[in-house]
Amino acid sequence: MIFLFTFLALIIGLFSVIPAILIRNRCPVAWWDYLYPFSGVVIWIGLLALNLGSLFSLSNFIEVFWIALFSILISWVRLSVLFFTKRKGSSLWVSILLLLPSLFAIAVRFMTPTLPE
């Protein structure tokens, strides 16, 4: 599991830092812009530590993979919202997008059935 989380952290970092760097040209960037893609995996680990959701099964690998993929996708969606919308309400959508990796991790953790070993 340690190797899996290290690998996922590298993948999320590599694919999420590019939109964060491009966003710097469009609006001010805070430290949270670099860290929020990891929030989904961190929330998932917290839920696992609290024994919430399916425990220690093959579905854990599938859950973490989808959460990491969704976090990377949200980074790119956020970039496209900032670049292609000129409306004042786009900052609200960007703020909502920041919460989606965490909400997705919670939803996946509680909705994914346990796969047999």
C-alpha positions in Angstrom: 0.0 0.0 0.0 2.9 2.4 0.7 4.2 1.9 -2.8 0.7 2.5 -4.2 0.3 5.7 -2.3 3.7 6.9 -3.3 3.0 6.1 -6.9 -0.4 7.8 -6.8 1.1 10.9 -5.1 3.7 11.2 -7.9 1.1 10.7 -10.6 -1.3 13.3 -9.1 1.6 15.7 -8.6 2.9 15.4 -12.1 -0.4 15.8 -13.8 -1.9 18.4 -11.5 1.1 20.8 -11.3 0.8 21.7 -15.0 -2.7 23.2 -14.6 -1.6 25.0 -11.4 1.3 26.6 -13.2 -0.9 27.6 -16.1 -3.4 29.1 -13.7 -0.8 31.4 -12.3 -0.9 33.4 -15.4 -4.7 33.9 -15.1 -5.2 34.5 -11.4 -3.3 34.5 -8.1 -2.4 31.1 -6.9 -2.4 30.1 -3.2 -0.6 27.1 -1.7 -4.0 25.3 -1.6 -4.0 25.3 -5.4 -1.1 22.9 -5.3 -2.4 20.7 -2.5 -6.1 20.2 -3.2 -5.6 17.4 -5.8 -4.2 15.3 -3.0 -7.2 16.0 -0.7 -9.3 13.1 -2.1 -6.6 10.5 -1.3 -6.0 12.1 2.1 -9.7 12.0 2.9 -9.8 8.4 1.7 -6.9 7.4 4.0 -8.7 9.1 6.9 -11.9 7.2 6.2 -9.9 3.9 6.0 -8.2 4.7 9.3 -11.6 5.3 10.9 -12.8 1.9 9.6 -15.5 3.6 7.5 -16.5 1.9 4.2 -15.2 -1.4 2.9 -12.1 -2.6 4.8 -9.1 -4.2 3.3 -10.3 -5.7 0.1 -9.4 -5.5 -3.6 -11.8 -2.7 -4.0 -9.5 -0.4 -2.1 -7.1 -0.3 -5.1 -9.9 0.5 -7.4 -11.3 3.2 -5.2 -7.9 5.0 -4.8 -7.3 4.8 -8.6 -10.6 6.4 -9.4 -10.1 9.1 -6.8 -6.7 9.9 -8.1 -8.0 10.1 -11.7 -10.9 12.3 -10.6 -8.5 14.7 -8.8 -6.3 15.1 -11.9 -9.4 15.6 -14.0 -10.7 18.3 -11.7 -7.4 20.2 -12.0 -7.8 20.3 -15.7 -11.5 21.2 -15.5 -10.6 24.1 -13.2 -8.0 25.3 -15.7 -10.5 25.3 -18.5 -13.1 27.1 -16.5 -10.7 29.9 -15.7 -9.4 30.2 -19.2 -12.6 29.9 -21.2 -15.1 31.8 -19.0 -15.0 35.5 -18.7 -18.0 35.8 -16.3 -17.8 37.1 -12.7 -19.4 33.9 -11.4 -16.5 31.7 -12.6 -14.7 32.2 -9.2 -17.7 30.5 -7.5 -17.4 27.5 -9.8 -13.7 27.3 -9.2 -14.3 27.3 -5.5 -16.9 24.5 -5.8 -14.4 22.5 -7.9 -11.9 22.7 -5.1 -14.2 20.6 -2.9 -15.0 17.9 -5.4 -12.0 15.6 -4.9 -12.9 15.3 -1.2 -16.6 14.8 -1.8 -15.8 12.2 -4.5 -13.6 10.3 -2.1 -16.3 10.2 0.5 -18.9 9.1 -2.0 -16.7 6.4 -3.5 -15.7 5.1 -0.1 -19.2 4.6 1.1 -20.7 3.4 -2.2 -18.2 0.9 -3.5 -19.1 -2.6 -2.5 -16.4 -4.9 -1.1 -14.9 -7.2 -3.8 -14.1 -10.8 -2.7 -10.5 -11.7 -2.2 
